[in-house]
Amino acid sequence: MSNTLPPLPYAYDALEPYISKQIMTLHHTKHHQTYVNALNAAEAAYAKSSTPKERIALQAALKFNGGGHINHSLFWKNLAPASSESKGTGGTLQDGPLKDAITATFGSLDNLKKEFNAATAGIQGSGWGWLGLNPANKRLEIVTTANQDPLLSHVPIIGVDIWEHAFYLQYLNVKVDYLNAIWNVINFQEAEARFLEGSGSKL
């Protein structure tokens, strides 16, 4: 079955002023669509391959484009219109299990933001910053992945795309401004649902 581009759960301009309509439109319809198309092509080629050499040659394309599709599908749900703009619930962390876990691990949401932004801004080249749940100890940890590598070592709770296509048209080369802004549109309700699922808890 072919992979398809998932629809956004909000309008392209819904995350303004923090992420522009232009960026969201290009990011979703062009960049993510490209990963989907290339993943489908790689999977089709893999299905037709007849030798180990041919299958090995396709691993890089499967990993890159498969990761791009997985990461972006998660990323769109990870965002929500900003409560600060009276558009939605983005950026608001309600009292509950996720807030308790963030406070227990990082001391406060502000401390998490600082540590997360520092780690993510430090990525050389392109990649992703993650707040992940360690399945071994059930603790929240900040992790980064290069390129479009998906997060496999942790349950992804929050993921932030630090590829230039995610921010350059609006924030130019100032990654820190983009990272500070994106917290205003983080969907903490979605993040808490992932946290509860990953920790084996029930709502």
C-alpha positions in Angstrom: 0.0 0.0 0.0 1.4 3.4 -1.0 2.2 6.0 1.6 0.2 9.2 1.3 0.6 12.8 2.5 -1.5 13.2 5.6 -3.7 16.3 5.7 -2.9 19.1 8.2 -5.2 19.2 11.2 -5.4 23.0 10.8 -5.2 25.6 8.1 -1.9 26.7 6.6 -2.1 30.1 8.2 -3.3 28.8 11.6 0.2 28.9 13.2 0.9 32.5 12.4 2.6 34.7 13.5 5.0 32.0 14.8 5.1 29.9 11.6 4.1 31.6 8.4 1.5 30.4 5.9 4.2 30.4 3.3 6.5 28.1 5.3 3.7 25.7 6.2 2.4 25.5 2.7 5.8 24.7 1.2 6.9 22.5 4.0 3.8 20.3 3.8 2.9 20.3 0.1 6.4 20.3 -1.3 9.0 19.0 1.2 6.8 16.3 2.9 5.2 15.3 -0.4 8.7 14.8 -1.8 9.6 12.4 1.0 6.4 10.5 0.4 6.9 10.2 -3.4 10.6 9.1 -2.9 9.6 6.6 -0.2 7.0 5.0 -2.5 9.5 4.8 -5.3 12.1 3.2 -3.0 9.6 0.7 -1.7 8.5 -0.2 -5.2 12.1 -0.7 -6.2 12.8 -2.8 -3.1 9.8 -5.0 -3.9 11.2 -5.7 -7.4 14.8 -6.2 -6.3 16.1 -9.7 -6.7 19.6 -9.6 -5.1 21.0 -8.6 -1.7 23.1 -6.0 -3.4 20.1 -4.3 -4.9 18.3 -4.3 -1.6 21.3 -3.0 0.3 21.6 -0.2 -2.3 18.1 1.0 -1.4 18.6 1.2 2.4 19.7 4.8 2.4 16.7 6.0 0.4 14.3 4.0 2.5 15.8 5.3 5.7 16.0 9.0 4.6 12.6 9.2 3.0 10.9 6.9 5.4 12.3 8.9 8.3 11.2 12.1 6.6 7.6 10.8 6.2 7.5 9.5 9.8 9.0 12.6 11.4 6.8 15.1 9.5 3.6 13.1 10.1 4.4 13.4 13.8 5.5 17.0 13.5 2.2 18.3 12.1 0.2 16.7 15.0 2.8 18.2 17.3 1.7 21.7 16.5 -1.5 23.6 17.2 -2.8 27.2 16.8 -1.4 29.4 19.6 -3.5 30.1 22.7 -1.5 33.4 23.0 -3.3 34.5 19.8 -6.7 33.2 21.0 -6.6 30.6 18.1 -6.3 27.3 20.0 -4.5 25.5 22.7 -0.9 25.6 21.3 1.8 26.5 23.8 -0.3 25.7 26.9 0.8 22.9 29.2 -2.1 22.0 31.5 -1.7 20.4 34.9 -1.4 16.7 34.5 0.9 13.7 34.1 3.1 15.3 31.4 3.6 18.5 33.3 4.4 16.5 36.4 7.0 14.5 34.5 8.6 17.6 33.0 8.8 19.2 36.4 10.3 16.1 38.0 13.0 15.8 35.3 13.8 19.4 34.4 12.4 21.5 37.3 10.1 23.5 35.1 8.8 23.9 31.6 11.1 26.9 31.1 14.1 24.8 32.0 13.0 22.2 29.5 12.7 24.8 26.8 16.2 26.1 27.6 17.8 22.7 27.6 15.9 21.5 24.5 16.7 24.7 22.5 20.4 24.5 23.4 20.6 20.9 22.3 18.7 21.4 19.1 20.4 24.6 18.1 23.7 22.7 18.5 22.9 20.2 15.8 25.5 20.4 13.0 23.7 20.7 9.7 20.1 19.4 9.6 18.2 17.2 12.0 15.6 17.0 14.6 15.3 17.8 18.3 13.2 15.5 20.5 11.7 15.2 23.9 11.5 11.5 24.2 10.4 9.0 26.8 13.1 6.4 27.6 11.3 3.1 27.5 13.8 1.5 29.9 13.5 4.0 32.8 10.3 5.8 31.8 12.0 9.2 32.1 11.8 12.1 29.7 15.1 12.9 27.9 16.2 15.3 25.3 17.6 13.6 22.2 18.7 14.8 18.7 18.8 12.9 15.5 20.7 13.8 12.3 19.1 14.4 8.9 15.7 12.6 8.7 16.6 9.8 11.0 13.5 8.8 13.0 13.7 8.6 16.8 14.0 4.8 17.5 15.6 4.8 20.9 12.8 6.7 22.7 9.1 7.2 22.4 8.8 10.6 20.6 6.8 13.0 22.8 7.7 16.3 21.1 9.8 16.7 17.9 11.1 19.9 16.3 12.3 20.1 12.7 15.6 22.1 12.5 16.0 21.7 8.8 16.3 25.2 7.2 13.1 24.6 5.1 11.2 24.6 8.5 12.2 28.2 9.3 14.5 30.0 6.9 11.9 32.0 5.0 10.8 33.6 8.2 13.7 33.4 10.7 16.6 33.4 8.2 19.7 31.8 9.8 18.6 32.6 13.4 17.7 29.1 14.7 17.3 30.3 18.2 14.5 32.7 17.3 12.6 29.9 15.6 13.2 27.6 18.5 11.9 30.2 21.0 8.9 30.9 18.8 7.8 27.3 18.2 7.0 26.6 21.8 4.0 29.0 21.3 2.4 26.4 18.9 3.5 23.1 20.6 0.5 20.9 21.0 1.0 19.7 24.6 -2.3 17.8 24.5 -1.0 15.6 21.8 2.4 15.3 23.6 0.6 14.2 26.8 -1.4 11.6 24.9 1.9 10.2 23.5 3.5 10.3 26.9 0.6 8.4 28.5 0.6 5.8 25.7 4.4 5.4 26.0 4.3 5.0 29.7 1.5 2.5 29.6 -0.9 4.9 31.5 -4.5 5.5 30.8 -6.2 8.9 30.6 
